[in-house]
């Protein structure tokens, strides 16, 4: 592994296969967004407590931590296209199970399958996008990020309205139809360059583990964990918080979906500004915006101000999301890109597990407002200490392109 090797390595039969990646990703994110909103609301309708709902959302995430590593290794062994096709099928399967779910265990199974799909989506999709020909790396990843968040935004809006106006049964059937359509569209995904031969999945997976020995990797993981914060809380705590503020189901979906507006703007307009040379500035600004937005959403409960806080919350997460992807791409070649993204993106598995449980516990103790303010203060402290964390972990533009290669150069060619 070393610096970024190229931008135009992909051989495509025609330009439309590139749009197939963005289109299928948008449709998958549409399903994912509906799932984020409709499962917690469905659990409320079944009479579950806040702690039960937080557990349903958080516990299935734990098992998918392993899936993330395996999915990254499978992508580097068999190709991103095949892994994405499997991920789309799993989303369809989870919606099929949801149709017959009535209790705590069955809903947990639904989110277990959905979370395996989520763990199998981000790494190969981002790796595949980073290998698309032409354009600046940040711009390519930004376009995928904007597409993903736009799909999530529409899905979260639809989730609340479908539940409120059509009922859960019809909503689940429509969700299943969208997931099947996504699976069919995956047949036209682009085919990246051939992966290096002679490597087993186990060898690649061990390479992911070796990267975790470096403090630089864990600092990047903290960034991906921060990137996951808006999604983790908007899929668990915020729907309950908005219900506590007496918003209707349809408006809960609209309000929570606003967090996707920020990353769309970041991806389309500011993706080219996120580079390894600016990683300190991006890390600090992203963390501080996240913390201030959490505090603001607790202090300003009027609809307009609360909506603005959720948009800014998503924007801060969008900066952190693109930052970790750019960092992972800078420390890898196309043949091991998925491995690098799997290790540095582990925060996307840790945050959705720990944050709903921790914040949910704080809500039970102190109430929503105090819990959100306390969480926001902790995130701000991390952002203010950016210069110290980067000095301790010895992470700068030079070490970013060098440290990953220490362990992975020994892979069979």
N, C-alpha and C positions, 0 to 999 in steps of 0.2 A: 504494500500500500504506500502511497505517497500523495503528491498533489493531484489536483484534478487533471485528468489526462486529456479529455476531449469532450466536445459537446455534440458532435455529429456522427456518432458511431452507429446509429440505428439504420437498418436497411428496411424500407417499407415498400410494399407493392404500390401503394398510392397514399396520397395525403390524407384521405378520409379515415384511415386507421388511427391517426393521431387524434382526430375528433372523437373517435370511438372511446379512447381512454377518458377524455374529459366528459363525454356524454354518459358513459357507464358509471363513472365516478360520481357525477351529479345525481344520477338516479339512485345509486346505492345510498348516498348521503341523504337523499330525500326520504328513503325508507328508514334510515338511521335516525333522522330528526323526528319523524312521526313516532318512532319507538321510544325516544327519549321522553316525550311528553305523555303519550297515551298510556304507557305502563304505570307510572306513578299515579296518574288520574284514575286509572282502572282499579289500582290497589286501594285508593281512597274510597271508591264506590263500593268496594268489598269490605270496608270497615277496618282496614289495617292501621296500626299505630305509626307514628313518625319513625320510631326506631325499627319497626318491622320493614317499613318501606325503604329506609336507608340500608338495611341489611340485604334486602332483595336486590338493590342496585349495586351494593359494594361487594358482597361476598363472591359472586360469580367472577368478578374481575381478578381475584387472586389466582385462580387456576389458569387464566389466560396469560399470565406472566411467562410461563414456560412456552405457551403457544407462540408468543412473540418471537422468542429466540429460534424455535423450530421453524416458524414461518420465514424468518430471515434467512436461515440456512437453506431451506428448500428453494427459496427464490434464487440464491446464489448457486444452487446446484442444478435446478431444473428450469429456472427462468421465472420472471415475474408474471408473465402472462398466465401460466398454468395455476399459480397460487391465487391470482385474482379471480379466476373462474371458479375455483373451489370456494373462495370467500363469498362470492355472490350467491352460490347455491346454498350456503349455510344461512344467509339472511332469509332466503325464501323458506328454508326449513323452520327457522325460529318463528316466523309469522304463521306457519301452518300449525305449529304447536300452540301458539297463542290463541288460536280459534277455539281450542278446547280447554283452556286454562281457567280454573275456578278457585284455586287455593294458593297458599304460600309457597309450597314446594314446586308446584307446576309453574308458577310465575318465575321462580328462581331458575328453573330449567330453561325457560324461554330466554332469560337474560344470559344464562350461561352459554347457550348456542349463539346468541347474538353477539356476545363479547368475544367468542372465538372468531366470529366473522370480522369483528372490528379489529382484533389483533392481527388478522391475516390480511387486512386491507391496506393500512397506512404505509407499511414498509415497502411492499412491492409497487404500490401506486406511486409513491414518492421516488423510489429508485428508477422506475420506468420513466417518469417525467423528467428526471435529471439527465437521462440519456437521449431525450428527444433532440433532433438536430437543430442547430442554430440557436440564436438568442442568448442572452445573459443568464447564468445559472439561477440567480435570484429571481429573474423575470419568469423563467419556466416554472420554477417551484411556486412562485407567486400566483401564476395563472391557475395551476392545479389547486392551490390553497383557496383562491377566490371561488373556483368552481365548487369545491367541496363545501365551503361555508354557505354559498348561495343555495345549494341543495339542502343543506341542514336547516337554513333559515326558512325556506319554503315548507320543509317537512314539519318543523315545529309549529308554524302557523296552521298548517293543515291539521296537525294532530289535535289541537284544541277544538277547532271548528268541527272536525269530523265527529269527535266524541260528543260535542254539545248538540249538534243538529241532526246527525244520522244515527247516533247510537254506537256502542262499542262493537257490536257484531258486524255491522256494515263497514265500519272503519277498518276492522281486522281483515275483511275480505278485500277491500281496496288496497290495503297494505300488501297483502299476498300477491295481488295482481301486479303491483309495481315491482315487487321483488323478482317475480318470474320474468318480467320484461327486462330487468337488469341482467339476469342470468343469460337470456338469449342474446342481448347486445354484446356480452363479453366474448362471443364467438368471433367478433371482428376486431378484437384488441390488437395493437401493434406487436410485432415480434422483435425483441431486442437482439443485440449481437450475441453470438453463442458464448456460453459460460466456459471458463477454463475446465479442461478435462482432468480426471485423475483425483478429484477431491470427493470424499464421502461427506454425507450430511453431518456425521459425527465430527469429522475434522473441522468443518466450517463452524459448527456449534461451539467446539472448544475454542476456536478463535474469538468468538464473541465473549466467552468467559475470560479469556486472557486480557482482553481490552479493559475489563472491569477492575483490573488490578491497578490501573493508573488513576491518580486523582483528577487529571484533566477530564477523563471520561465522566466521572461523577459530577463534576461541575456542569458539564453539558447536560447530564441527566437532570440536574436541578432545573435547568432551563426548560427542558421538555416537560417536566412535572408542572412547572408554572404555566406552560402552554395548555396543559390539560385542565387547569383549575376551573376556567369558565364552564367547560363542558361537564366536568364532574359535579359542580354545584348546581348547574342549570338542569341537570338530569335527576337531581335528588332534592336538594334543599330549597332552591328557588321556587319550584312549583308549590311546595308546601308553604313557603313564606308568603307567596302571592295569594294563596287560598286563605291564609291567616289574615291578610289585609282585605279579604272579602272581594277579590276579583273573581269574575265568572270564569268557567272553564275555557271559553273561547278566547278571552283576553289574557289568560295565563299563557296560552300557547303563543300569542302575539308578543307579549312582554318578554318571555324567555327567549324567543327566537331573535330578539333584537341584538343579542350578544354576537350573532353571526354577521351583523352588518359591519362591525369594526374590522374583522379579518378580511372581508371582501375588499374594503378600501385599501387596507395595508397590502394585500396581495397584488392588486392591480396597479396601485400608484407608487408604493414605497418598496416593492420587492427588490428593485435594482439598488436601493440604498443599503440593504442588509448584506454586508460582506464581512469576511474574517477580520479585516483591518478595523472595522467599527464594532466588533463584538462586545467590548466593554460598555460602550455607549448604549447599544441596543439592549444589553442585559439589564443595565441599571434602569433605563427608561421603561422597559416592559414591566419589570417588577414593581416599580413605584406606581405606574398607572393601574396595575392590577390591585394593589393595596388600597389606593385612594378610591377606586371604584367600589370595592367591597364595603368600605366605610360609608361612602356616599349612598349606596343602596339601602343602608340601614338608617341613615340620618334623614334622607329626603324621600319620603314615601308618596309624594304627589306623583301622579302618573307620568307627567312629562319629565321631571327630574329623575325619577326612578328609571325610566326608559333610557335616558341619556347615560346614566351610570352603567346600565347593562351593555350599551353600545361600547362605551369606553373599556368595560371589563373584557369584552371580546377583542377589542383592538389591542390591548396589552397582551392578551394571550396570543393574538395573531403575530405580533412581533417576536415573541419567544418561540413560537412554532417555526417560523421561517428561519430564525437564527440557528436553532439546533439542526435543521435540515442542511443549511449552508455549511455549518461546521462539520457535519458528518460527510458531506460531499467533498469537502476540502481535504479530508483525511483518507480518501479512498479512491480506487479506480472502479470502473464499471463492473468488473468481475467480482468485487467484494463490497459493492455499495450497499446492498441490502443488509449485510452483516454489520457494517458500521452504523447504519440507521437503526437497526434492531437494538444494538447496545446503548447508543446514546439516547434513543427515544424511549427507554424503559420507564421514564417518568410518566408516560401516557398510560402505563399499567399501574404504577404505584399511586398516583394521585386519585384516580377514580375509586381505588380501594380504601385508602386511608382518609381522604378528605370528607366523604359523606359520613363516615363513622365518627370522626373527630368533631366535625362541625355539628352533626346531629346530636352528639353527646352534649356539646356545649349549649345547644338550643334547649335540650331537656333541662339543663341546670340553670341557665341564665336567661333564656328567651332568645328570639331571633336577632333582635337589634344588637345586643351585647356580643353575641357569638360572632356576628359578621364584622363588627368593629374590631374585636380581638384578633380575628383571622387577618383582617386587613393590615393591622399594625405589625403583625409578624412578617408579612410579605414585604412591607415597606422597609423594615429593618434589614432584610436580606438585600434589597435593592440598594440601600444606602451603603452597604458594606461591599459593593461590587469590586472596587479596586483591591480591597484586602483579599477577597476570595480568589481573584485571578492571580494575585501575587503568590498566595500560599500554594495554589495548585500549579503554578508555573505555566499558565496558559496564555499564549500570545499567538500572533499570526504565524510565526516561525515554528513554534512547538506544535501547533495544530496540524501542520502538514508533515511533521516528522514523527511524532510519538506513536501513531498508529502502526507504522511500518515495522516497528521493532519486533513485533510478535508474529505478524502475518506474512512476512516475506518467506517464511519457511514452508508455506503451503505448496503442495505439489503443483506443477504447472499444467 
